[in-house]
Amino acid sequence: MDDTRRYERLRERFQNGDISRRNFFGLLGAAGAAYGLQMPFARQAFAAGDVSQVRFDGWGGVVSEAFRKYAFDPYTAKTGIKVVDGTFPGGDEYLAQVRASQPGEYNIAHLSGVFDYARYHSFELNSELNLDNIPNMTNVMPALMNAFKSITPDSLSAAPYNYGTTGLAYNRKHISDEEMKEKGAKILIDEKYKGKIGGWSDWRTRLWYAALQTGQSPNDIQDMDAAWDAVRKHRDLALKYWASGAELMSLLAEEEIYVTEGWSGRIYALQEQGHDIGYFDPPQSFGWQECLFVIKGSPMAACEELINFMLDKETSIAVAEGQSYPPALDPTKVDLGEKIPKLPAFDPTGTLSGLTFANPNYWNGNEADWSKEFARVQRGY
């Protein structure tokens, strides 16, 4: 038996639960000593200390529930490493917390968008993953990998994990499919639905939809005055801004609002619960991907081990089905089952050519001014 097959059989026994984590590393170390192997998950990777837990911060709600049930608990059962999961107070607030923290206090973050990847890199919070320790990364769509490589061409700090869109969600009791397709993004500033409109309290999303409402490209807004006027009009017509996926689902389920932009997976979850909520992606709808970002100072080997476990086909599909967002796995390489191809935003080609993503340089370059202006708008100016 050659060295590679010897290792693969040992790893398979470990993943199947036939041997404990302690025995796995013991056998792996013995194999390395006997055959001079340089293998993923080697014991020396943990030489810096006894890693007993990894912290993971994410979006809460059904997404965190899916991670806990299908990834974290099985991972802990197999490795003995506990995953402590937290929930974001908000993307900007979380970044501030990380920047103020001690090295190693925060480990893996379920970040949204390539612009977040670029932001964390600009603040020197990036790490360098050893991809040899994450063999399941070979099944990830190149389109998602290349987006990160355009920012850090020599290394990666994150693994792409899922993607989706922020499209239009609407109550079919009050808004027909035909009306939605006719009005598109402008329905969010339609006075007909004053007091029954919602929206995410996120400056990027508000400006993205303002661009669509004023006939402009979200990645090249030329008339900012018109865009901000649209943001203000939406504010005046909206019942409220929502701040989390759980609040989004509650507002729609309880019929407090009839229409809002919303995250594709959360809307699919409402549909599965029996609510007659429609979902429509207008032209240039906000496409996004989320990644598992490893923050500088984290226990790298343990984080890489967790990421590889989460990218395993069975784990990734189970999480995707649980949270209703397509996984980052390439559908041309991996059979994703029956449910995932039915999810909103799913791309069977693996190219994601039909989605419009935020240009990280454009949006991050304007963040200081635009986030400040949106804060003023929220206060009524």
N, C-alpha and C positions, 0 to 999 in steps of 0.2 A: 504494500500500500504506500503511495507516495505521500509526501508531507502535507500537501494541500488536502488530499482526501482524508488523511488522518485528522486534521484540524476540523474539517467540515463535519465529519461524523461526530466529533466531540461536541462541537457547537450545537448540532442538531439534538443531541441527547440533552444538553443543557436547556435549549428552548422548549423541548417537549416536557421538561420537568422531571426527567429520569435521574438527573444528578443535581445536587444542590449547588448554589453559587460558590460556596467554599471549596467543594470538591472539584468544581469546574476549573477554578483558578489553580488549584493544586495540580491537577492533571495537565493543565495547560502549561504551567511552569515547568513541570517535569518533562513534557514534550519539547518545550523550548530548549531546555538544558541538553536533552539527548540529541536533538536534531538541529540545533542552532537556528530555530525558527524565529522570525520577527512577525508576531501575529497580533491582530486586533484584540483588545480587552486583556492584554497581558497584565500580570500582577504588578509589574513595576510601574504601570501607569497610575496605580493608587499609592505609590510609595510616599507621596507627600503627606499622607494622613489617612486615617480611617474614615472614609466617607460613608456616613450613615443616612444622609438625606440630601435631597435636591429640592430647591424651591422653584415652583412654576407659577407664573402669574398670567392670568387670562381674562376672558370677557364675562365669566359667570353664566348663570342660567343653564339652558339646555346644552350649551357648548361645554361648559365645565363639567356638567353631569356626564356627558359622553366621554370626556377625557378620563374622568375618575373611574367610570364603570369599565371602559374597554381598554384603557391604557395604563393608568397609574396603579390601580389595585392589582391587575395581573403582573405588571412589572415588579412591584414590591414583592409579590408572592414568589416570583422567580429569582429575584436578585437579593432581597433583603434590604434594599435601599428604599427608604420612605420618601414619597413625593409630597411635599407640603405645598398646597396650592392656594394662591390668593387671587383676588379679583381686582381689576383695574378700577381706580376711582375716575379714570378718564385718561386718554392717551398722553396729553400734555402734563397732567398732574403726576402720572406714573413716571414719566421721564424725569421730572423734577425730583421725585423721591429717589430714583436710582442715582442721579447725579450727586445727591446729598448723602448717599449711603456709604458704608465701609465696603472695601473690596470683598467680594464673595457673599455679601448679604443677599443680593438678588442674583439668580442664576439663569433661568430660561424664561423668556417672555414671548407670548403669542402675539407678536407685533403685526400690525396691519399696514400693508402698502410698502412699496419700495422706498417711498419718501421717509418712512420711519427707519428703515435700514440705513438710509443715507444720513439721517439725523444722528442716530446713535454712533455711526462711524465718525461724523464730524466732531462729536464730543469725546472721541477716543474711548468709547465704551465697547468697542468691538473686540472680539477674540479671534483666534485662528483655529478652525476645526481641522482635525486630522481625518480626512475623508477615508483613509484606510480603516478607521474604526467605525465607519458608517457605510458598510457595503450596500445597504438598501437605497442609498442615494442614487445608485445607477438606474433605478426605476422611476426617478422623478422627471417630469417633463422638462426638456431643455429650455423651452420658452420661459419657464419660471426661474430656472437656474441662471440663464443668461442675463436676466434683469438685475440680479445681484452682482454678477461678475462684471457688469458694466461699471459698477461703483468700486468694487474691490477685485480687480482682475487677478491678483496673485494669491488670493485666499478667500475663504468664505467664513462668515460669522454666524450663519443661519442656514437652516434647511427649509425650503418651501414646504408648506403642509396642506393648504387648502386654498380655494378661491371662490369668488362669488361676485354678485353685483349689488349695487344699491339702486334698485328700481322703484317703481311706483306700486304701492299696495292700496287697494280700494275695496270697500264693502259693496258687493254686487246687489244688495238690496236697494241701494241708493244710487249707484253709478254703474252703468252698463259697460260691457267690454267695448262696444262701439264708441261710446262717449270718451272712454279712456284713450282709445287709439286715435281719435280725432283731436283731442286736446293735448295729449302728451304731458310734458312737464308743466305746461301753462295751467293745468288744472289746479296746481298748488297755489295759484294766485287768482283763482276764479272766485269772485265775490258771491256767487251762488252758494258756495259751501263755507261761508264765513262762520267761524266758531266750530266747524267740524273738520278742520284741517290740522294736521300735525307736522312735525319736522324734527330732525335730529339737531341738537344744540352743538353742532360741530361746524366751525367756520369754513372748512374745506367743502363740506357737503352743501352748505348754504350757497356758497359762491359757485360751485359746480352747477347746481340746478338753476341759479340765477343766470348763468351763461346760457344754458339751454332755453330758458324762458325768454331771453333777449336775442336769440338766434346767433349766438356766438360759440366759438370753439372753447371748451373748458380749459384747454391747454394753451390758449392764446387769446385772452380776453382783451379786446381793444377798447371797448367803451366801459370803463369801470364805473362811471356815474350811473349808467343805465343798470348795470349789474347790482350795485348797492341799492338803487331804487327798488329793484325786484326783491331783494332781500328784505327791505323794510315793508314792502307790500305784503309779503308772505307773513312776516312777523305780526302785522296788524290783523290779518285774517285768521291766523292760527289760534286754536284753543290754547296750545302750549307747545313748548319744545320738550321732546323726550330725551332722556339722558342714558338709557340702557336698553338692551334688547328685551329684557323682561318688561320694562315699561311700555315699549313699543307694542309688544304682543297684548298686554293688558288693555291699552287704549283701543286697539282694534277689536279685540274680543268682546269688550264691554260696550262697544259701539259709541264710545265717547267721541271718537273721530271716525270720519268716513274715508279719508284719504290722507296719505303721507308718503314720503319716500321711505323705504325700508330695506332691510338686509334680506337677501333672497332666501337664505336658510331659515330665518325666523318666520318668514311668511309661509314657507312650505310646511313648517311645523304647525302653524295655525290651521292650514288646510287639512293636515292629517288629523287634527283634533276635531274636524267637522265644521269649522267656520267657513262661511261662503265669502272668502277673501280672494280677490283676483290679484294677479301680479303681472306687471307689464314693464319691459325694458324699452324705454324710448331710444331713438338714435343717440349715440354717444352716452348711453347710460354709464354710470360710474362703475367701472370694473376694478376689482382689487384682488390681491392675493395676501395670504397671511403666512407667516413663517415662525419657526421655532428659533429664536435668536438667543445665542449664548453670550451672556454679558461678561466682560473682562473681569478676571479675578475668580471665576467660577471653577469648581472641580471639573476639569475638562473631560477626563476619561469617563466619569460617571455621567456627565451630560451627554457625551457622545454615545454612550451605551443606551441611555434613555431615548435619545433621538432615533437611533437605529431600531430600537424596539418599536417605537411609535410609527416608523416608516415601513415596518413589516407589513406585507400585503394584508394579512388577516386583521391585524390591529388597525391599520389605516382605513380599511373598508368599514370595519365595525364602528369606528369613531365617525367616519363620514356619514354613515347611515343614521347614527345617533344624533348628530348635530345638523344634518341636512345640508351640508356644503360639500361639493365635489372635492376629492382628495387631490394632492399634487402628483399622484402616480400617473404615469403615461398610459392612457387607455389603449394605445397601440402596442404596448408591451404587456400590460396586466389586464386580466379579465376582472372587471369591477362589479360583476354581478348584475342583478336586474333593477335594483332601486336607484342606484347612483345615476345611470343614464337618464332617468326621469327627473332629476333634480333641476331646478332653475339654474341657468348659466352653464350647465354642463356642455363641454366641447368634446365631441367624440374624436376629433382629429388630433387633439393634444397640442395644437398650435396656438390656441386662444386668439386667433386673428380677428374674431368677431367682437372682442371686448376692447373698450377704450380705457387705458390705464393713465393715472396721473403722472405727468412728467416730474420726476423728483426735483430736478434743478429749478424748474419753473415755480413749483409750489413751495419748496423750502426757501427759495430765494425771496419770496414775497411774504413769508410767514409772519415776520415781525410786524409789518404794516397791516396786513389783512386781519390777523388775529386780534390786533389792537382795535381796529375799526369795527370788527364784529362785536367785540365786547361793548363798544359804545352803542351799537345798534340794539344789543340785548337790553341795555339800560333805557332804551326809548329815544335815543338821538337819531 
